[in-house]
């Protein structure tokens, strides 16, 4: 403090100020705090030359939050530094805080602040995709020669950690070559880019991967957890979380798995419907998804053993059973059953009519018991609509 008092006396001595700044800087944290308190253009110039990490703190301490934001952006973007990706994320988060701070608290708001908030928010969105790529690549299981694969993966990990990448670099140079399906979805979301075919293909791979990890033996819990956590991290964006497709796909997986696994047979019949309800989708949306699924006569993109729900009496029995079970649970658990029925009556009527049409189109020599089960489910669902 005595040194600072002397500095104020010796205003004309640039050499003295330089020596004083060097001295305080050399003291470490305590000297840094004293240096930051001095509101002086000479201190500012010194920090610009010597220590950008202290410079942004200097600006923030003296309410120059926009200037602090610019310095933080420069630090985060500096590809020559040895910062980790996590440290760059932290710098960007501080930059966003500085930009937001600049918009409040004072009589005059710096006009640059609002633009900076948008710019830094966009950068953070991209860098979070990069973080996902880094985490997913660390878990990735590559193909081919193990030694060559590990060397290539180490190179990709180094790239992800070395600097901030563009979205194109993340997608084309890392995510696509390494089959980082979650990262690809996140990159599409971040870019607001619609590609329904690619998105469906990526979800197919993700769910198949989860099934290959043992979901066939433990039932649908693993698939539910994977889909739920990924959907939340993707902010349920309809560009990359295709509810219509996923309802249909998971229902087909459920049907096929029930044929092969006791763990799946013991799961609730309507677990797919209940799962999407738990994610926040309403019953009307889901009924619309089931109508679309039943009408989807084209060959399905993924190999689930079900090319079409109308292919046999057994597939229709599963489908009708799901609708009957889901509808009965909705009405039973509703605080206002009459209102629930009123809301769902029209779309469910369309679905049941489609089921009757599909039944009539089936050959009559098929499994009679299965056909009777379908008719019974349709009749039970219709009764729920008619009684209330």
C-alpha positions as CSV (number, residue, x, y, z in Angstrom):
1,X,0.0,0.0,0.0
2,X,2.9,2.3,0.7
3,X,4.2,1.6,-2.7
4,X,0.9,2.5,-4.3
5,X,0.9,5.8,-2.4
6,X,4.3,6.6,-3.8
7,X,3.0,5.7,-7.2
8,X,0.3,8.3,-7.0
9,X,3.0,10.9,-6.1
10,X,5.2,10.0,-9.0
11,X,2.6,10.4,-11.7
12,X,5.1,11.5,-14.3
13,X,7.4,8.5,-14.1
14,X,6.5,5.8,-16.6
15,X,9.6,3.9,-15.7
16,X,8.6,3.9,-12.0
17,X,5.1,2.7,-12.8
18,X,6.5,-0.1,-14.9
19,X,8.8,-1.2,-12.2
20,X,6.0,-1.0,-9.6
21,X,3.6,-3.0,-11.8
22,X,6.4,-5.6,-12.3
23,X,7.0,-5.8,-8.6
24,X,3.3,-6.2,-7.6
25,X,2.8,-8.7,-10.4
26,X,5.8,-10.8,-9.1
27,X,4.2,-11.0,-5.6
28,X,1.5,-13.4,-6.8
29,X,-2.1,-13.3,-5.7
30,X,-1.7,-10.6,-3.0
31,X,0.2,-8.3,-5.3
32,X,-2.3,-9.0,-8.1
33,X,-5.2,-7.8,-5.9
34,X,-3.3,-4.6,-5.1
35,X,-2.5,-4.0,-8.8
36,X,-6.1,-4.6,-9.9
37,X,-7.4,-1.9,-7.4
38,X,-5.4,0.9,-9.2
39,X,-7.6,2.6,-11.7
40,X,-4.9,3.8,-14.1
41,X,-4.4,3.7,-17.8
42,X,-0.8,2.7,-17.2
43,X,-1.9,-0.4,-15.2
44,X,-4.3,-1.2,-18.0
45,X,-1.5,-0.9,-20.7
46,X,0.8,-3.0,-18.5
47,X,-1.8,-5.8,-18.2
48,X,-2.5,-5.6,-21.9
49,X,1.1,-6.5,-22.6
50,X,1.8,-8.9,-19.7
51,X,-1.3,-10.7,-18.4
52,X,-4.6,-10.9,-20.2
53,X,-6.0,-13.2,-17.5
54,X,-5.6,-10.3,-15.0
55,X,-6.7,-7.7,-17.5
56,X,-10.3,-9.0,-17.8
57,X,-10.5,-9.1,-14.0
58,X,-9.2,-5.5,-13.9
59,X,-12.0,-4.4,-16.3
60,X,-14.6,-6.3,-14.4
61,X,-13.5,-4.8,-11.1
62,X,-13.8,-1.3,-12.6
63,X,-17.2,-1.9,-14.1
64,X,-16.0,-2.2,-17.7
65,X,-17.8,-5.5,-18.3
66,X,-18.0,-5.3,-22.1
67,X,-14.2,-4.9,-22.2
68,X,-13.8,-7.8,-19.8
69,X,-16.0,-9.9,-22.2
70,X,-13.9,-9.1,-25.2
71,X,-10.7,-10.1,-23.3
72,X,-12.3,-13.4,-22.2
73,X,-13.4,-14.2,-25.7
74,X,-9.8,-13.6,-26.9
75,X,-8.5,-15.9,-24.2
76,X,-11.0,-18.6,-25.0
77,X,-10.2,-18.4,-28.8
78,X,-6.4,-18.4,-28.4
79,X,-5.3,-21.7,-30.1
80,X,-1.7,-21.1,-29.1
81,X,-2.5,-21.5,-25.4
82,X,-2.4,-24.8,-23.5
83,X,-5.8,-24.5,-22.1
84,X,-8.1,-27.5,-21.9
85,X,-11.5,-27.5,-23.5
86,X,-13.1,-27.3,-20.0
87,X,-11.0,-24.2,-19.2
88,X,-12.1,-22.6,-22.5
89,X,-15.8,-23.3,-21.6
90,X,-15.2,-21.7,-18.2
91,X,-13.8,-18.5,-19.9
92,X,-16.8,-18.4,-22.2
93,X,-19.2,-18.7,-19.3
94,X,-17.4,-15.8,-17.6
95,X,-17.6,-13.8,-20.8
96,X,-21.4,-14.4,-21.0
97,X,-21.7,-13.3,-17.3
98,X,-19.8,-10.1,-18.1
99,X,-21.9,-9.3,-21.1
100,X,-25.1,-9.8,-19.1
101,X,-23.7,-7.7,-16.2
102,X,-23.1,-4.9,-18.7
103,X,-26.9,-4.7,-19.4
104,X,-27.9,-4.1,-15.8
105,X,-27.1,-1.8,-12.9
106,X,-26.1,1.4,-14.6
107,X,-27.9,4.4,-16.0
108,X,-26.3,3.9,-19.4
109,X,-26.2,0.4,-21.1
110,X,-23.3,-0.3,-23.4
111,X,-24.9,-0.9,-26.8
112,X,-22.4,-3.6,-27.6
113,X,-23.6,-5.8,-24.7
114,X,-26.7,-7.3,-26.3
115,X,-24.8,-8.3,-29.4
116,X,-22.1,-9.8,-27.2
117,X,-24.7,-11.9,-25.3
118,X,-25.9,-13.4,-28.6
119,X,-22.4,-14.0,-29.8
120,X,-21.1,-15.6,-26.7
121,X,-24.3,-17.7,-26.3
122,X,-23.8,-19.1,-29.8
123,X,-20.2,-19.9,-29.0
124,X,-21.1,-21.7,-25.9
125,X,-23.8,-23.7,-27.7
126,X,-21.1,-24.9,-30.2
127,X,-18.5,-25.6,-27.6
128,X,-21.0,-27.7,-25.7
129,X,-21.4,-29.8,-28.8
130,X,-17.6,-30.1,-28.8
131,X,-17.6,-31.1,-25.2
132,X,-20.2,-33.8,-26.0
133,X,-17.9,-35.0,-28.9
134,X,-15.0,-35.2,-26.4
135,X,-16.9,-37.2,-23.9
136,X,-18.5,-39.5,-26.5
137,X,-15.1,-40.1,-28.2
138,X,-13.6,-41.1,-24.9
139,X,-16.2,-43.9,-24.7
140,X,-16.1,-44.8,-28.4
141,X,-15.2,-48.3,-29.5
142,X,-13.5,-48.0,-32.9
143,X,-13.0,-50.6,-35.6
144,X,-10.0,-52.2,-37.3
145,X,-6.5,-52.5,-36.1
146,X,-6.4,-51.7,-32.3
147,X,-3.0,-49.9,-32.3
148,X,-3.9,-47.8,-35.4
149,X,-7.3,-47.1,-33.9
150,X,-6.0,-45.8,-30.6
151,X,-3.4,-43.6,-32.3
152,X,-6.1,-42.1,-34.5
153,X,-8.4,-41.6,-31.5
154,X,-5.7,-40.0,-29.5
155,X,-5.2,-37.6,-32.4
156,X,-8.9,-36.7,-32.5
157,X,-9.0,-36.2,-28.8
158,X,-6.0,-33.9,-29.0
159,X,-7.8,-31.9,-31.7
160,X,-10.9,-31.6,-29.6
161,X,-8.9,-30.4,-26.6
162,X,-6.5,-28.0,-28.4
163,X,-8.8,-25.2,-29.5
164,X,-12.4,-24.2,-30.2
165,X,-13.6,-25.9,-33.3
166,X,-16.3,-24.8,-35.7
167,X,-19.5,-26.8,-35.9
168,X,-18.5,-28.0,-39.4
169,X,-15.2,-29.3,-38.0
170,X,-16.8,-31.1,-35.1
171,X,-19.4,-32.7,-37.4
172,X,-17.2,-33.6,-40.4
173,X,-13.8,-34.2,-38.9
174,X,-14.7,-35.9,-35.7
175,X,-18.4,-36.9,-35.2
176,X,-19.0,-38.5,-38.7
177,X,-15.7,-40.5,-39.0
178,X,-16.0,-41.8,-35.4
179,X,-19.7,-42.5,-35.5
180,X,-20.5,-40.2,-32.6
181,X,-24.2,-40.4,-33.1
182,X,-25.2,-38.3,-30.1
183,X,-22.8,-35.5,-31.2
184,X,-24.2,-35.6,-34.7
185,X,-27.7,-35.1,-33.4
186,X,-26.5,-32.2,-31.2
187,X,-24.6,-30.6,-34.1
188,X,-27.8,-30.7,-36.2
189,X,-29.8,-29.1,-33.4
190,X,-27.2,-26.4,-32.9
191,X,-27.1,-25.6,-36.6
192,X,-30.9,-25.7,-36.8
193,X,-30.5,-28.0,-39.7
194,X,-33.3,-30.5,-40.7
195,X,-32.4,-33.9,-42.1
196,X,-35.2,-36.3,-41.2
197,X,-33.5,-39.3,-42.9
198,X,-30.2,-38.8,-41.1
199,X,-31.9,-38.1,-37.7
200,X,-33.9,-41.3,-38.0
201,X,-30.8,-43.2,-38.9
202,X,-28.9,-41.8,-35.9
203,X,-31.6,-42.7,-33.5
204,X,-31.8,-46.2,-34.9
205,X,-28.1,-46.7,-34.3
206,X,-28.3,-45.3,-30.8
207,X,-31.2,-47.5,-29.8
208,X,-29.7,-50.6,-31.4
209,X,-26.4,-49.9,-29.5
210,X,-28.4,-49.8,-26.3
211,X,-30.1,-53.0,-27.1
212,X,-26.7,-54.6,-27.8
213,X,-25.5,-53.7,-24.4
214,X,-27.9,-56.1,-22.8
215,X,-31.3,-54.3,-22.9
216,X,-32.7,-57.5,-24.3
217,X,-32.1,-59.2,-20.9
218,X,-33.1,-56.4,-18.6
219,X,-36.1,-55.0,-20.5
220,X,-36.8,-51.5,-21.7
221,X,-35.3,-49.6,-18.7
222,X,-31.9,-49.1,-20.4
223,X,-33.5,-47.8,-23.6
224,X,-35.8,-45.5,-21.7
225,X,-32.9,-44.0,-19.7
226,X,-30.8,-43.5,-22.8
227,X,-33.6,-41.9,-24.8
228,X,-34.8,-39.7,-21.9
229,X,-31.3,-38.4,-21.0
230,X,-30.4,-37.6,-24.6
231,X,-33.8,-36.0,-25.3
232,X,-33.3,-33.7,-22.4
233,X,-29.8,-32.7,-23.4
234,X,-31.2,-32.0,-26.9
235,X,-33.9,-29.8,-25.3
236,X,-36.5,-32.0,-27.0
237,X,-35.9,-30.2,-30.2
238,X,-38.3,-31.5,-32.9
239,X,-35.5,-31.3,-35.4
240,X,-33.5,-34.0,-33.7
241,X,-36.1,-35.7,-31.4
242,X,-38.6,-37.1,-33.9
243,X,-41.5,-38.3,-31.6
244,X,-43.6,-39.8,-34.4
245,X,-40.7,-42.0,-35.5
246,X,-39.5,-42.9,-32.0
247,X,-42.9,-44.0,-30.8
248,X,-43.3,-46.3,-33.9
249,X,-39.7,-47.6,-33.7
250,X,-39.7,-48.3,-29.9
251,X,-43.1,-50.0,-30.2
252,X,-41.7,-52.3,-33.0
253,X,-38.7,-53.0,-30.8
254,X,-41.0,-53.8,-27.9
255,X,-43.1,-56.2,-30.0
256,X,-40.0,-58.0,-31.4
257,X,-38.3,-58.2,-28.0
258,X,-41.4,-59.6,-26.3
259,X,-41.2,-62.5,-28.7
260,X,-37.7,-63.2,-27.5
261,X,-37.2,-62.1,-23.9
262,X,-39.0,-62.7,-20.6
263,X,-37.7,-59.4,-19.3
264,X,-39.6,-57.6,-22.0
265,X,-42.7,-59.7,-21.7
266,X,-42.8,-58.7,-18.0
267,X,-42.7,-55.0,-18.9
268,X,-46.0,-53.1,-19.0
269,X,-47.6,-53.6,-22.5
270,X,-48.1,-49.8,-23.0
271,X,-44.7,-48.8,-21.7
272,X,-43.8,-46.8,-24.8
273,X,-47.0,-44.7,-24.5
274,X,-46.4,-44.2,-20.8
275,X,-42.8,-43.3,-21.3
276,X,-43.6,-40.5,-23.7
277,X,-46.3,-39.2,-21.4
278,X,-43.6,-39.0,-18.7
279,X,-41.4,-36.9,-21.0
280,X,-44.2,-34.3,-21.2
281,X,-46.0,-35.2,-24.4
282,X,-49.8,-35.2,-24.2
283,X,-52.1,-38.1,-25.0
284,X,-53.4,-36.4,-28.2
285,X,-49.9,-36.1,-29.6
286,X,-49.3,-39.7,-28.9
287,X,-52.5,-41.0,-30.4
288,X,-51.6,-39.0,-33.5
289,X,-48.2,-40.8,-33.5
290,X,-50.0,-44.2,-33.3
291,X,-52.3,-43.3,-36.1
292,X,-49.3,-42.4,-38.3
293,X,-47.5,-45.7,-37.2
294,X,-50.5,-47.8,-38.2
295,X,-50.8,-46.0,-41.6
296,X,-47.1,-46.4,-42.3
297,X,-47.3,-49.2,-44.8
298,X,-43.8,-48.6,-46.2
299,X,-40.9,-50.8,-45.3
300,X,-39.5,-49.5,-42.0
301,X,-36.0,-48.0,-42.1
302,X,-34.7,-50.1,-39.2
303,X,-34.7,-53.9,-39.0
304,X,-37.1,-54.6,-36.1
305,X,-38.9,-57.6,-37.5
306,X,-42.0,-55.6,-38.2
307,X,-42.2,-54.2,-41.7
308,X,-45.7,-52.9,-41.1
309,X,-48.2,-53.1,-38.2
310,X,-50.8,-54.5,-40.6
311,X,-48.6,-57.4,-41.7
312,X,-50.2,-60.0,-39.4
313,X,-52.7,-60.7,-36.8
314,X,-50.0,-60.8,-34.1
315,X,-48.7,-57.4,-34.8
316,X,-52.2,-56.0,-34.8
317,X,-52.9,-57.8,-31.6
318,X,-49.9,-56.0,-29.9
319,X,-50.9,-52.7,-31.4
320,X,-54.5,-52.9,-30.4
321,X,-53.5,-54.1,-26.9
322,X,-51.3,-51.1,-26.4
323,X,-54.0,-48.7,-27.3
324,X,-56.6,-50.4,-25.1
325,X,-54.2,-50.6,-22.1
326,X,-53.0,-47.0,-22.6
327,X,-56.5,-45.6,-22.9
328,X,-57.8,-47.5,-19.9
329,X,-54.9,-46.2,-17.8
330,X,-55.5,-42.6,-19.0
331,X,-59.1,-42.6,-18.0
332,X,-58.5,-44.4,-14.7
333,X,-55.8,-42.1,-13.6
334,X,-57.3,-38.9,-14.9
335,X,-58.6,-36.3,-12.4
336,X,-61.4,-35.6,-14.8
337,X,-62.2,-38.9,-16.8
338,X,-65.1,-37.3,-18.6
339,X,-62.9,-34.5,-19.9
340,X,-60.1,-36.9,-20.9
341,X,-62.6,-39.0,-22.9
342,X,-64.0,-35.8,-24.5
343,X,-60.6,-34.7,-25.6
344,X,-59.5,-38.1,-27.0
345,X,-62.8,-39.3,-28.4
346,X,-62.2,-38.0,-32.0
347,X,-58.6,-39.1,-32.5
348,X,-59.1,-42.4,-30.8
349,X,-62.2,-43.0,-33.0
350,X,-60.0,-42.5,-36.0
351,X,-57.4,-44.9,-34.7
352,X,-60.0,-47.6,-33.9
353,X,-61.5,-47.2,-37.3
354,X,-58.1,-47.7,-38.9
355,X,-57.6,-50.9,-36.8
356,X,-61.0,-52.3,-38.0
357,X,-60.0,-51.5,-41.6
358,X,-56.7,-53.3,-41.1
359,X,-58.4,-56.3,-39.7
360,X,-60.8,-56.6,-42.6
361,X,-57.9,-56.5,-45.0
362,X,-56.1,-59.5,-43.4
363,X,-56.6,-63.0,-44.8
364,X,-59.3,-64.9,-43.0
365,X,-57.2,-68.0,-42.5
366,X,-54.9,-66.3,-40.0
367,X,-54.7,-67.0,-36.3
368,X,-58.3,-66.8,-35.2
369,X,-57.4,-66.3,-31.5
370,X,-55.2,-63.3,-32.4
371,X,-58.0,-61.8,-34.5
372,X,-60.4,-62.3,-31.6
373,X,-58.0,-60.5,-29.3
374,X,-57.7,-57.6,-31.6
375,X,-61.5,-57.3,-31.8
376,X,-61.8,-57.5,-28.1
377,X,-59.2,-54.7,-27.5
378,X,-60.9,-52.5,-30.1
379,X,-64.3,-53.1,-28.5
380,X,-63.0,-52.4,-25.0
381,X,-61.4,-49.2,-26.2
382,X,-64.6,-48.2,-27.9
383,X,-66.6,-49.0,-24.8
384,X,-64.4,-46.6,-22.8
385,X,-65.3,-43.8,-25.2
386,X,-69.0,-44.6,-25.3
387,X,-69.7,-45.0,-21.6
388,X,-68.6,-41.6,-20.4
